[in-house]
Amino acid sequence: MNPHEQLEILRRADGTQGLRRILERIVRPGMRVLDAGCGPGVAALWAARAGANVVAVDLGQTQLARRLAEANRVADHVRWVRGELGRLQRDDLGAPFDLVIAPRCDGDPRRDEPTLRLTAQLLDRFLAPGGRVIPDKVVTRATALDWAEHDLPSRLRQQRAEIEGLRGRYGLVFDPLLEDLARHPDSGWIPRRGRDGRLERNQARLLGRASEFYKLEVTRAFEPLPKSVTLQIASPGTLTAVLFSQSLGFGDDVWSDQESLGWVAEPMNVEPGERVALSLDEGWRETNALGLALHEHRPSPS
């Protein structure tokens, strides 16, 4: 990870001050703290400054984090480990930990589900009896959107036309490339996220209120996402996308709110009072396209 990427992580201030306040409140001198997926090591430095003995693990390079620890005079309280979290065993990191700072979720339930599964494994291996984890709860909500810019079939038609143009230019068939593109959506299609973790969605129109569909108490036992998400429609429009919003909590504190976007595979016209269930299946995990599971139409007036 280059310095510019490190700076971008630090710029994303969503929830970091809330995490800092939690650590300053609960960390005590002599506690053992595991920072799982430490990145630049900011959380590890806060815990070390509060007197904890910290083990900070990351798959990437930790040179900058080490230098930051030295610059902040806490280097003697942090052990830096470069490694893959899922491969670490009980004996690799020493005695069990009083507190585990879990790998960071980013608000996209497709990506966060394996992260939360990994967190449960880490707690089973490394958390001491009576120990705590940050966050200790994750709540995810979904809201129906009418957002013409995110009409997925139109985008796919444009992409297909571009691939056909390549066929004419090169005299070759590129269908396998089109298949790969479908499995790996263009990141440029996702709207920008502000430093507060929320998406820029000036052209989007809400079609209903947010519905809570996944509430996880973070423990050694992992509960997967449900098979579908149900949206309550309150305004007429065309359902083209779903706004996922995620809150990370610790005790009574909510210290991070982030958003992500999923596309409806086949946009549909909806009316107030209707319910639409969309599948959270492997196809969605791969392509970010939500297929229809159930559409309960509003009863016709008699």
QUIVENJO-V310799 format. One record per residue. N is the residue number from 1. RES is the residue in three letters. PHI is phi in whole degrees, -180 to 180 (999 if undefined). OMEGA is omega in degrees with one decimal (NA if undefined). D_CENTER is the distance of its C-alpha to the mean C-alpha in Angstrom with 1 decimal. Layout:
N|RES|PHI|OMEGA|D_CENTER / N|RES|PHI|OMEGA|D_CENTER
//
This chain:
1|MET|999|-176.9|19.6 / 2|ASN|-83|-176.2|22.1 / 3|PRO|-58|179.7|22.8 / 4|HIS|-66|176.2|21.5 / 5|GLU|-67|176.8|18.0 / 6|GLN|-61|179.2|18.4 / 7|LEU|-63|-179.5|19.5 / 8|GLU|-64|175.8|16.6 / 9|ILE|-61|-178.8|14.3 / 10|LEU|-69|178.0|16.8 / 11|ARG|-66|-179.2|17.1 / 12|ARG|-76|-170.7|13.6 / 13|ALA|-86|-176.2|15.0 / 14|ASP|-61|174.6|12.5 / 15|GLY|82|-172.5|13.2 / 16|THR|-67|180.0|15.0 / 17|GLN|-70|174.1|18.4 / 18|GLY|-63|176.6|17.4 / 19|LEU|-63|179.3|16.4 / 20|ARG|-60|-179.0|19.7 / 21|ARG|-63|179.2|21.7 / 22|ILE|-64|-179.0|20.5 / 23|LEU|-62|-179.3|21.4 / 24|GLU|-66|-179.1|24.7 / 25|ARG|-83|-169.8|25.5 / 26|ILE|-107|-177.3|25.0 / 27|VAL|-78|180.0|25.6 / 28|ARG|-122|178.4|29.3 / 29|PRO|-55|178.5|31.5 / 30|GLY|90|177.1|31.6 / 31|MET|-65|172.1|28.3 / 32|ARG|-99|-175.8|26.4 / 33|VAL|-125|174.2|22.8 / 34|LEU|-106|172.7|20.3 / 35|ASP|-100|-173.5|17.6 / 36|ALA|-91|-175.0|15.4 / 37|GLY|86|-166.1|13.8 / 38|CYS|-76|-176.8|15.9 / 39|GLY|58|179.1|15.6 / 40|PRO|-68|173.4|18.4 / 41|GLY|90|-175.6|19.1 / 42|VAL|-62|-179.5|19.1 / 43|ALA|-63|177.7|18.2 / 44|ALA|-61|179.6|20.7 / 45|LEU|-67|177.9|23.3 / 46|TRP|-62|-179.8|22.9 / 47|ALA|-65|179.5|23.4 / 48|ALA|-65|179.5|26.3 / 49|ARG|-65|176.9|27.9 / 50|ALA|-82|175.2|28.0 / 51|GLY|105|-179.4|30.0 / 52|ALA|-79|167.6|27.6 / 53|ASN|-97|-167.6|28.0 / 54|VAL|-111|166.5|24.6 / 55|VAL|-113|-176.9|23.5 / 56|ALA|-114|-174.2|20.6 / 57|VAL|-118|174.1|19.2 / 58|ASP|-153|179.3|17.5 / 59|LEU|-75|-178.3|17.9 / 60|GLY|-87|178.8|18.9 / 61|GLN|-67|-179.3|22.0 / 62|THR|-116|-176.3|22.6 / 63|GLN|-61|-179.1|25.8 / 64|LEU|-64|179.7|24.5 / 65|ALA|-60|178.2|23.0 / 66|ARG|-62|-179.4|26.4 / 67|ARG|-68|176.5|28.3 / 68|LEU|-64|177.7|26.3 / 69|ALA|-63|177.7|27.2 / 70|GLU|-66|-179.2|30.8 / 71|ALA|-65|-179.8|30.9 / 72|ASN|-98|172.3|29.7 / 73|ARG|61|175.6|32.2 / 74|VAL|-126|-174.9|29.9 / 75|ALA|-59|-178.4|30.1 / 76|ASP|-71|-176.7|32.3 / 77|HIS|-105|-176.5|29.6 / 78|VAL|-128|170.5|26.8 / 79|ARG|-106|-177.3|26.8 / 80|TRP|-99|-178.9|24.5 / 81|VAL|-127|174.2|23.6 / 82|ARG|-98|-178.6|22.4 / 83|GLY|-179|179.4|21.2 / 84|GLU|-89|-173.5|18.7 / 85|LEU|-57|-176.2|17.3 / 86|GLY|-66|-178.5|17.8 / 87|ARG|-96|-178.3|21.4 / 88|LEU|-72|179.0|22.5 / 89|GLN|-113|-173.6|25.0 / 90|ARG|-53|-174.5|26.4 / 91|ASP|-79|-174.3|29.2 / 92|ASP|-72|-172.3|27.3 / 93|LEU|-116|177.6|26.2 / 94|GLY|88|-175.4|29.1 / 95|ALA|-64|178.4|29.5 / 96|PRO|-59|-173.9|26.8 / 97|PHE|-106|176.0|24.6 / 98|ASP|-77|-178.8|25.0 / 99|LEU|-145|174.7|21.4 / 100|VAL|-117|170.7|18.2 / 101|ILE|-91|-170.1|15.4 / 102|ALA|-71|173.4|12.5 / 103|PRO|-55|-170.7|10.2 / 104|ARG|-74|168.9|7.5 / 105|CYS|-84|-177.8|4.0 / 106|ASP|-119|175.7|2.8 / 107|GLY|94|177.7|3.2 / 108|ASP|-100|-175.2|3.7 / 109|PRO|-60|177.2|5.6 / 110|ARG|-62|-176.6|7.4 / 111|ARG|-85|-175.3|5.6 / 112|ASP|-77|-179.1|4.4 / 113|GLU|-58|176.5|8.0 / 114|PRO|-65|176.5|9.8 / 115|THR|-65|179.6|8.2 / 116|LEU|-71|175.0|9.6 / 117|ARG|-64|177.0|12.6 / 118|LEU|-62|178.9|13.3 / 119|THR|-59|178.6|13.2 / 120|ALA|-60|178.3|15.8 / 121|GLN|-65|179.8|17.8 / 122|LEU|-65|178.5|17.9 / 123|LEU|-64|179.7|19.1 / 124|ASP|-64|-176.5|21.7 / 125|ARG|-87|-164.2|22.9 / 126|PHE|-121|-175.3|22.8 / 127|LEU|-83|178.0|22.8 / 128|ALA|-72|174.3|26.3 / 129|PRO|-55|-177.7|27.8 / 130|GLY|81|179.1|27.0 / 131|GLY|-72|-175.7|24.2 / 132|ARG|-127|179.9|21.0 / 133|VAL|-132|174.2|17.3 / 134|ILE|-118|-2.3|15.0 / 135|PRO|-79|175.2|13.0 / 136|ASP|-107|173.2|15.3 / 137|LYS|-152|177.9|13.7 / 138|VAL|-131|178.7|10.5 / 139|VAL|-121|-179.5|11.5 / 140|THR|-121|-179.8|10.1 / 141|ARG|-122|-179.4|12.6 / 142|ALA|-135|179.5|13.7 / 143|THR|-132|177.7|16.4 / 144|ALA|-74|-179.2|18.8 / 145|LEU|-126|165.9|19.5 / 146|ASP|-107|-173.5|22.6 / 147|TRP|-143|-173.1|21.6 / 148|ALA|-57|-179.2|24.3 / 149|GLU|-61|-176.0|22.5 / 150|HIS|-111|171.2|20.0 / 151|ASP|-83|-171.8|22.7 / 152|LEU|-63|-180.0|21.4 / 153|PRO|-57|178.9|24.9 / 154|SER|-65|178.8|26.4 / 155|ARG|-65|-179.6|24.0 / 156|LEU|-66|176.4|24.7 / 157|ARG|-65|177.5|28.4 / 158|GLN|-63|178.8|28.3 / 159|GLN|-65|179.5|26.6 / 160|ARG|-63|178.7|29.2 / 161|ALA|-65|178.1|32.0 / 162|GLU|-65|178.3|30.9 / 163|ILE|-65|176.4|31.1 / 164|GLU|-64|176.8|34.5 / 165|GLY|-64|176.4|35.6 / 166|LEU|-65|178.0|34.8 / 167|ARG|-61|178.7|37.0 / 168|GLY|-68|-177.3|39.8 / 169|ARG|-74|-173.8|39.4 / 170|TYR|-100|-176.3|39.3 / 171|GLY|69|-177.7|41.2 / 172|LEU|-132|177.0|38.6 / 173|VAL|-90|-177.2|36.3 / 174|PHE|-120|-178.8|32.5 / 175|ASP|-58|177.4|31.3 / 176|PRO|-59|176.3|29.3 / 177|LEU|-65|178.4|27.4 / 178|LEU|-62|177.5|26.6 / 179|GLU|-63|179.1|25.3 / 180|ASP|-66|178.8|22.9 / 181|LEU|-62|179.3|21.8 / 182|ALA|-66|-179.5|21.0 / 183|ARG|-82|-179.2|18.8 / 184|HIS|-130|-175.7|16.9 / 185|PRO|-57|178.8|16.4 / 186|ASP|-64|-179.7|17.4 / 187|SER|-63|178.1|14.6 / 188|GLY|-69|176.7|17.3 / 189|TRP|-76|-179.2|17.0 / 190|ILE|-82|179.1|13.7 / 191|PRO|-63|-178.9|14.9 / 192|ARG|-67|178.1|14.5 / 193|ARG|-109|179.0|12.3 / 194|GLY|-75|-178.6|14.5 / 195|ARG|-69|176.4|14.5 / 196|ASP|-87|178.2|13.8 / 197|GLY|88|-177.0|10.3 / 198|ARG|-100|-177.6|12.0 / 199|LEU|-80|171.1|13.0 / 200|GLU|-80|-174.4|16.6 / 201|ARG|-142|-176.7|18.2 / 202|ASN|-64|-176.6|21.9 / 203|GLN|-94|-176.6|23.1 / 204|ALA|-88|176.8|21.1 / 205|ARG|-125|179.0|22.9 / 206|LEU|-72|178.9|21.5 / 207|LEU|-104|-179.9|23.3 / 208|GLY|178|177.7|22.7 / 209|ARG|-83|177.1|21.0 / 210|ALA|-68|178.2|17.5 / 211|SER|-114|176.7|17.7 / 212|GLU|-74|-178.6|15.9 / 213|PHE|-127|-179.3|15.2 / 214|TYR|-151|176.4|13.2 / 215|LYS|-127|-174.5|14.1 / 216|LEU|-115|166.6|13.7 / 217|GLU|-86|-172.9|16.0 / 218|VAL|-78|-179.1|14.7 / 219|THR|-139|176.5|17.8 / 220|ARG|-70|178.9|19.4 / 221|ALA|-102|-176.3|19.2 / 222|PHE|-100|175.3|16.1 / 223|GLU|-111|-178.6|15.9 / 224|PRO|-72|175.9|14.2 / 225|LEU|-61|173.9|13.0 / 226|PRO|-67|-177.9|16.2 / 227|LYS|-75|-177.8|18.0 / 228|SER|-153|174.9|17.8 / 229|VAL|-124|-178.3|16.8 / 230|THR|-106|-178.5|19.8 / 231|LEU|-110|175.5|20.3 / 232|GLN|-95|-176.8|23.3 / 233|ILE|-95|-179.8|25.1 / 234|ALA|-116|-178.6|27.1 / 235|SER|-133|178.3|28.1 / 236|PRO|-71|177.7|29.6 / 237|GLY|166|177.3|27.9 / 238|THR|-111|-179.9|26.2 / 239|LEU|-78|-178.7|22.8 / 240|THR|-115|-173.4|21.0 / 241|ALA|-154|177.4|17.3 / 242|VAL|-127|175.3|14.9 / 243|LEU|-92|174.8|12.8 / 244|PHE|-97|176.3|9.8 / 245|SER|-123|-173.6|9.5 / 246|GLN|-126|175.0|7.9 / 247|SER|-115|174.4|10.2 / 248|LEU|-106|-176.3|10.4 / 249|GLY|-127|173.6|14.1 / 250|PHE|-143|-173.5|16.9 / 251|GLY|62|178.8|20.2 / 252|ASP|-92|-177.3|21.0 / 253|ASP|-93|167.4|18.8 / 254|VAL|-110|-171.3|15.5 / 255|TRP|-114|177.0|14.3 / 256|SER|-156|172.9|11.1 / 257|ASP|-127|-179.1|10.4 / 258|GLN|-135|-177.7|7.9 / 259|GLU|-129|172.2|8.3 / 260|SER|-146|-173.6|7.8 / 261|LEU|-129|170.9|10.9 / 262|GLY|-120|-178.2|12.5 / 263|TRP|-100|174.3|16.1 / 264|VAL|-82|-174.8|19.0 / 265|ALA|-59|178.0|21.0 / 266|GLU|-130|-179.6|24.2 / 267|PRO|-53|-175.9|24.3 / 268|MET|-141|174.7|26.7 / 269|ASN|-77|-177.5|28.9 / 270|VAL|-133|-179.3|28.2 / 271|GLU|-128|177.9|30.4 / 272|PRO|-56|179.5|30.1 / 273|GLY|92|179.9|30.2 / 274|GLU|-82|174.3|28.6 / 275|ARG|-124|178.5|25.7 / 276|VAL|-127|175.6|23.5 / 277|ALA|-106|-179.6|21.5 / 278|LEU|-116|-173.4|19.1 / 279|SER|-78|171.6|18.4 / 280|LEU|-102|-173.4|15.1 / 281|ASP|-105|-178.3|16.9 / 282|GLU|-67|176.2|16.8 / 283|GLY|-61|177.3|17.8 / 284|TRP|-66|179.7|14.8 / 285|ARG|-60|-176.8|12.5 / 286|GLU|-87|-170.1|14.7 / 287|THR|-115|-175.2|15.5 / 288|ASN|70|178.9|13.1 / 289|ALA|-103|-176.7|16.5 / 290|LEU|-95|178.1|17.0 / 291|GLY|-86|-178.3|20.5 / 292|LEU|-76|173.7|22.9 / 293|ALA|-106|-177.9|23.6 / 294|LEU|-161|175.2|25.9 / 295|HIS|-130|178.9|27.3 / 296|GLU|-92|-177.5|29.6 / 297|HIS|-77|176.6|31.9 / 298|ARG|-69|178.7|33.6 / 299|PRO|-59|179.2|37.1 / 300|SER|-71|178.2|39.8 / 301|PRO|-64|-178.2|42.2 / 302|SER|-83|NA|45.5
//
